[in-house]
Amino acid sequence: MEVNFDRITIDPRRCGGQPTVRGLRIPIATIVRDLAVGKTIVEILDAYPELEPEDVRQALAYAAWLATGAFSPLPVEAA
């Protein structure tokens, strides 16, 4: 399966180097945590208007990909 996480960015200057969505200061972990506690995609989009539905889907897919343990790190943006 080819993996394309074009909306996931890692920048050591942003959010302590945590993976975020499109360089925004919204960590993937925040989105996944919100989903885990029962928030809907609509609720997350309302809370973070700069997000798009595909951002939430890709955040969840990225978390699932990480959970497989069969991954290589995404490139980190140059500081």
DSSP file (Angstrom, degrees, kcal/mol; ACC not computed):
  #  RESIDUE AA STRUCTURE BP1 BP2  ACC     N-H-->O    O-->H-N    N-H-->O    O-->H-N    TCO  KAPPA ALPHA  PHI   PSI    X-CA   Y-CA   Z-CA
    1    1 A M              0   0    0      0, 0.0     2,-0.3     0, 0.0     0, 0.0   0.000 360.0 360.0 360.0 124.5    0.0    0.0    0.0
    2    2 A E        -     0   0    0      2,-0.0     2,-0.5     1,-0.0     0, 0.0  -0.611 360.0-146.4 -79.0 135.4    1.4    3.3   -1.0
    3    3 A V        +     0   0    0     -2,-0.3     2,-0.5     2,-0.0    -1,-0.0  -0.898  18.9 177.7-108.4 127.0    1.3    5.9    1.7
    4    4 A N        +     0   0    0     -2,-0.5     2,-0.4     1,-0.0     3,-0.1  -0.911   9.0 167.9-131.3 105.4    0.8    9.6    0.9
    5    5 A F    >   +     0   0    0     -2,-0.5     3,-1.3     1,-0.1    -2,-0.0  -0.547  14.4 153.5-112.7  64.7    0.6   12.0    3.8
    6    6 A D  T 3  S+     0   0    0     -2,-0.4    -1,-0.1     1,-0.3    52,-0.0   0.596  72.5  53.2 -71.8 -10.1    0.9   15.2    1.9
    7    7 A R  T 3  S+     0   0    0     -3,-0.1    15,-3.8    47,-0.1     2,-0.5   0.480  90.5  89.2-100.3  -5.0   -1.1   17.1    4.6
    8    8 A I  E <   -A   21   0A   0     -3,-1.3     2,-0.4    13,-0.2    13,-0.2  -0.824  56.5-178.9 -98.5 126.8    1.1   16.0    7.5
    9    9 A T  E     -A   20   0A   0     11,-2.6    11,-3.0    -2,-0.5     2,-0.5  -0.942  17.5-159.7-126.6 148.3    4.2   18.1    8.2
   10   10 A I  E     +A   19   0A   0     65,-0.5    67,-3.1    -2,-0.4     8,-0.1  -0.982  18.5 166.6-127.6 118.2    6.9   17.9   10.8
   11   11 A D    >   -     0   0    0      7,-0.5     3,-2.3    -2,-0.5     6,-0.8  -0.983  32.7-146.0-134.4 119.0    8.8   21.0   11.6
   12   12 A P  T 3  S+     0   0    0      0, 0.0     4,-0.2     0, 0.0     6,-0.1   0.701 101.6  56.8 -60.1 -17.1   11.1   21.2   14.7
   13   13 A R  T 3  S+     0   0    0      3,-0.1     2,-0.5     2,-0.1     3,-0.1   0.489  99.7  69.4 -89.7  -3.8   10.1   24.8   15.1
   14   14 A R  S X  S-     0   0    0     -3,-2.3     3,-1.7     1,-0.2    -3,-0.4  -0.964 116.6 -18.2-123.7 125.3    6.4   24.1   15.4
   15   15 A C  G >  S-     0   0    0     -2,-0.5     3,-1.7     1,-0.3    -1,-0.2   0.833 119.0 -62.6  54.2  37.8    4.7   22.3   18.2
   16   16 A G  G 3  S-     0   0    0      1,-0.3    -1,-0.3    -4,-0.2    -3,-0.1   0.752  96.7 -58.7  63.8  23.9    7.9   20.8   19.5
   17   17 A G  G <  S+     0   0    0     -3,-1.7    -1,-0.3    -6,-0.8    -2,-0.2   0.528  95.7 148.0  82.7   5.5    8.5   18.9   16.3
   18   18 A Q    <   -     0   0    0     -3,-1.7    -7,-0.5    -4,-0.3    -1,-0.3  -0.415  60.4 -94.0 -68.2 148.9    5.2   17.0   16.6
   19   19 A P  E     +A   10   0A   0      0, 0.0     9,-2.5     0, 0.0    10,-0.4  -0.450  54.6 179.9 -61.2 134.9    3.5   16.0   13.3
   20   20 A T  E     -AB   9  27A   0    -11,-3.0   -11,-2.6     7,-0.3     2,-0.6  -0.760  32.6 -91.8-129.4 175.5    0.9   18.7   12.5
   21   21 A V  E >  S-A    8   0A   0      5,-1.4     3,-3.1    -2,-0.2     5,-0.3  -0.840  94.0 -29.3 -95.8 122.0   -1.6   19.3    9.7
   22   22 A R  T 3  S-     0   0    0    -15,-3.8    -1,-0.2    -2,-0.6   -14,-0.1   0.745 116.7 -59.8  46.9  34.8   -0.3   21.4    6.8
   23   23 A G  T 3  S+     0   0    0      1,-0.2    -1,-0.3   -16,-0.2     2,-0.1   0.507 103.2 135.3  76.5   1.9    2.1   23.4    8.9
   24   24 A L  S <  S-     0   0    0     -3,-3.1     2,-1.0     2,-0.2    -1,-0.2  -0.355  72.1-107.2 -75.0 164.0   -0.6   24.7   11.1
   25   25 A R  S    S+     0   0    0     -5,-0.1    -1,-0.1    -3,-0.1    -3,-0.1  -0.245  87.4 110.4 -88.2  48.2   -0.2   24.6   14.9
   26   26 A I        -     0   0    0     -2,-1.0    -5,-1.4    -5,-0.3    -2,-0.2  -0.913  62.8-143.4-123.8 101.7   -2.6   21.7   15.2
   27   27 A P  B >>  -B   20   0A   0      0, 0.0     4,-1.4     0, 0.0     3,-0.5  -0.304  16.1-127.2 -65.6 146.6   -0.9   18.5   16.2
   28   28 A I  H 3> S+     0   0    0     -9,-2.5     4,-2.6     1,-0.2     5,-0.2   0.889 110.9  61.9 -56.0 -40.0   -2.1   15.2   14.7
   29   29 A A  H 3> S+     0   0    0    -10,-0.4     4,-2.6     1,-0.2    -1,-0.2   0.854  99.7  53.9 -57.9 -36.5   -2.3   13.9   18.3
   30   30 A T  H <> S+     0   0    0     -3,-0.5     4,-2.3     2,-0.2    -1,-0.2   0.922 110.4  45.6 -64.7 -44.1   -4.9   16.6   19.1
   31   31 A I  H  X S+     0   0    0     -4,-1.4     4,-2.1     2,-0.2    -2,-0.2   0.934 115.1  46.4 -65.4 -46.4   -7.2   15.6   16.2
   32   32 A V  H  X S+     0   0    0     -4,-2.6     4,-2.4     1,-0.2    -2,-0.2   0.897 112.0  51.6 -64.5 -40.1   -6.9   11.8   17.0
   33   33 A R  H  X S+     0   0    0     -4,-2.6     4,-1.7    -5,-0.2    -1,-0.2   0.914 108.3  51.8 -61.9 -42.8   -7.5   12.5   20.7
   34   34 A D  H  <>S+     0   0    0     -4,-2.3     5,-2.3     1,-0.2    -2,-0.2   0.915 111.5  46.7 -60.5 -42.7  -10.6   14.5   19.9
   35   35 A L  H ><5S+     0   0    0     -4,-2.1     3,-1.5     1,-0.2    -1,-0.2   0.897 108.8  56.3 -64.1 -39.7  -11.9   11.6   17.7
   36   36 A A  H 3<5S+     0   0    0     -4,-2.4    -1,-0.2     1,-0.3    -2,-0.2   0.810 104.6  51.5 -64.9 -30.7  -11.0    9.1   20.5
   37   37 A V  T 3<5S-     0   0    0     -4,-1.7    -1,-0.3    -3,-0.2    -2,-0.2   0.392 128.6 -94.6 -89.9   5.7  -13.2   10.9   23.0
   38   38 A G  T < 5S+     0   0    0     -3,-1.5    -3,-0.2     1,-0.3    -2,-0.1   0.489  71.7 148.0 103.6   2.8  -16.1   10.9   20.7
   39   39 A K      < -     0   0    0     -5,-2.3    -1,-0.3    -6,-0.2     2,-0.1  -0.449  42.3-129.1 -69.2 146.0  -16.0   14.2   18.9
   40   40 A T     >  -     0   0    0     -2,-0.1     4,-2.2     1,-0.1     5,-0.2  -0.444  22.0-108.3 -87.1 166.4  -17.3   14.1   15.3
   41   41 A I  H  > S+     0   0    0      1,-0.2     4,-2.8     2,-0.2     5,-0.2   0.905 122.0  54.5 -60.1 -40.3  -15.5   15.4   12.3
   42   42 A V  H  > S+     0   0    0      1,-0.2     4,-2.2     2,-0.2    -1,-0.2   0.918 107.5  49.4 -60.8 -43.7  -18.0   18.3   12.2
   43   43 A E  H  > S+     0   0    0      2,-0.2     4,-2.0     1,-0.2    -1,-0.2   0.896 112.0  48.5 -62.7 -40.1  -17.2   19.2   15.8
   44   44 A I  H  X S+     0   0    0     -4,-2.2     4,-2.1     2,-0.2    -2,-0.2   0.915 111.1  49.9 -66.5 -42.4  -13.5   19.2   15.1
   45   45 A L  H  < S+     0   0    0     -4,-2.8     6,-0.2     1,-0.2    -2,-0.2   0.860 110.4  51.0 -64.8 -34.7  -13.9   21.3   12.0
   46   46 A D  H  < S+     0   0    0     -4,-2.2    -1,-0.2    -5,-0.2    -2,-0.2   0.891 112.0  46.8 -67.1 -39.0  -16.0   23.8   14.1
   47   47 A A  H  < S+     0   0    0     -4,-2.0    -2,-0.2     1,-0.3    -1,-0.2   0.816 125.0  31.3 -72.4 -31.2  -13.3   23.9   16.8
   48   48 A Y    ><  -     0   0    0     -4,-2.1     3,-2.4    -5,-0.1    -1,-0.3  -0.744  69.4-179.5-128.5  81.8  -10.5   24.4   14.2
   49   49 A P  T 3  S+     0   0    0      0, 0.0    -1,-0.1     0, 0.0    -4,-0.1   0.686  77.8  66.6 -61.3 -18.3  -12.0   26.3   11.2
   50   50 A E  T 3  S+     0   0    0      2,-0.0     2,-0.2     0, 0.0    -5,-0.1   0.632  87.0  90.4 -77.5 -11.7   -8.7   26.2    9.4
   51   51 A L    <   -     0   0    0     -3,-2.4    -3,-0.0    -6,-0.2     3,-0.0  -0.483  64.5-150.2 -81.9 155.3   -9.0   22.5    9.0
   52   52 A E    >>  -     0   0    0     -2,-0.2     4,-1.3     1,-0.1     3,-1.1  -0.855  31.1-106.9-117.5 157.1  -10.6   20.7    6.1
   53   53 A P  H 3> S+     0   0    0      0, 0.0     4,-2.1     0, 0.0     3,-0.2   0.873 120.4  56.2 -52.7 -39.6  -12.3   17.3    6.3
   54   54 A E  H 3> S+     0   0    0      1,-0.2     4,-2.6     2,-0.2     5,-0.2   0.823 100.3  59.7 -64.3 -30.3   -9.4   15.6    4.4
   55   55 A D  H <> S+     0   0    0     -3,-1.1     4,-2.2     2,-0.2    -1,-0.2   0.924 107.2  45.6 -61.3 -44.2   -7.1   16.9    7.1
   56   56 A V  H  X S+     0   0    0     -4,-1.3     4,-2.1    -3,-0.2    -2,-0.2   0.921 113.7  48.6 -66.9 -44.4   -9.0   15.0    9.8
   57   57 A R  H  X S+     0   0    0     -4,-2.1     4,-2.4     1,-0.2    -2,-0.2   0.915 113.1  47.5 -62.0 -42.4   -9.2   11.8    7.7
   58   58 A Q  H  X S+     0   0    0     -4,-2.6     4,-2.6     2,-0.2    -1,-0.2   0.861 108.1  55.3 -70.4 -33.8   -5.4   12.0    6.9
   59   59 A A  H  X S+     0   0    0     -4,-2.2     4,-2.1     2,-0.2    -1,-0.2   0.923 111.1  45.3 -60.7 -44.0   -4.6   12.6   10.6
   60   60 A L  H  X S+     0   0    0     -4,-2.1     4,-2.2     2,-0.2    -2,-0.2   0.905 112.9  49.7 -67.3 -42.0   -6.5    9.4   11.5
   61   61 A A  H  X S+     0   0    0     -4,-2.4     4,-2.4     2,-0.2    -2,-0.2   0.887 109.8  52.1 -63.2 -38.6   -4.9    7.5    8.6
   62   62 A Y  H  X S+     0   0    0     -4,-2.6     4,-2.5     2,-0.2    -2,-0.2   0.916 109.0  49.7 -63.8 -43.7   -1.4    8.7    9.7
   63   63 A A  H  X S+     0   0    0     -4,-2.1     4,-1.9     1,-0.2    -2,-0.2   0.903 111.7  48.7 -61.9 -41.1   -2.1    7.5   13.3
   64   64 A A  H  X S+     0   0    0     -4,-2.2     4,-0.8     2,-0.2    -1,-0.2   0.899 110.4  51.3 -65.2 -40.2   -3.2    4.1   12.0
   65   65 A W  H >X S+     0   0    0     -4,-2.4     3,-0.8     1,-0.2     4,-0.5   0.913 109.7  49.6 -63.1 -43.8   -0.1    3.9    9.8
   66   66 A L  H >< S+     0   0    0     -4,-2.5     3,-1.3     1,-0.2    -1,-0.2   0.876 104.4  59.9 -62.2 -37.0    2.1    4.7   12.8
   67   67 A A  H 3< S+     0   0    0     -4,-1.9    -1,-0.2     1,-0.3    -2,-0.2   0.714  93.1  66.0 -66.7 -20.5    0.4    2.0   14.9
   68   68 A T  H << S-     0   0    0     -3,-0.8    -1,-0.3    -4,-0.8    -2,-0.2   0.773  93.9-142.9 -71.3 -23.7    1.4   -0.7   12.4
   69   69 A G  S << S+     0   0    0     -3,-1.3     2,-0.9    -4,-0.5    -3,-0.1   0.411  72.0 109.1  76.3  -4.3    5.1   -0.1   13.3
   70   70 A A        +     0   0    0     -5,-0.4     2,-0.3     2,-0.0    -1,-0.1  -0.596  54.1 106.2-103.9  69.8    6.0   -0.7    9.7
   71   71 A F        -     0   0    0     -2,-0.9     3,-0.0    -5,-0.1    -5,-0.0  -0.947  57.8-140.1-142.8 160.4    7.0    2.8    8.8
   72   72 A S        -     0   0    0     -2,-0.3    -2,-0.0     1,-0.0    -3,-0.0  -0.943  47.1 -91.0-116.3 147.1    9.9    5.1    8.0
   73   73 A P        -     0   0    0      0, 0.0     3,-0.1     0, 0.0    -1,-0.0  -0.159  38.0-115.1 -59.0 148.2    9.8    8.6    9.4
   74   74 A L        -     0   0    0      1,-0.1     2,-0.1   -65,-0.0   -65,-0.0  -0.476  46.2 -87.8 -72.4 153.6    8.4   11.4    7.3
   75   75 A P        -     0   0    0      0, 0.0   -65,-0.5     0, 0.0     2,-0.4  -0.373  39.5-130.6 -65.3 143.7   10.9   14.0    6.2
   76   76 A V        -     0   0    0    -67,-0.1   -65,-0.2    -3,-0.1     3,-0.1  -0.801  24.8-112.2 -95.2 135.1   11.4   16.9    8.6
   77   77 A E        -     0   0    0    -67,-3.1     2,-0.1    -2,-0.4    -1,-0.0  -0.374  41.6 -97.4 -64.9 144.0   11.3   20.4    7.2
   78   78 A A              0   0    0      1,-0.1    -1,-0.1   -67,-0.1     0, 0.0  -0.361 360.0 360.0 -63.8 138.7   14.6   22.2    7.3
   79   79 A A              0   0    0     -3,-0.1    -1,-0.1    -2,-0.1    -2,-0.1   0.465 360.0 360.0 -76.9 360.0   15.0   24.5   10.2
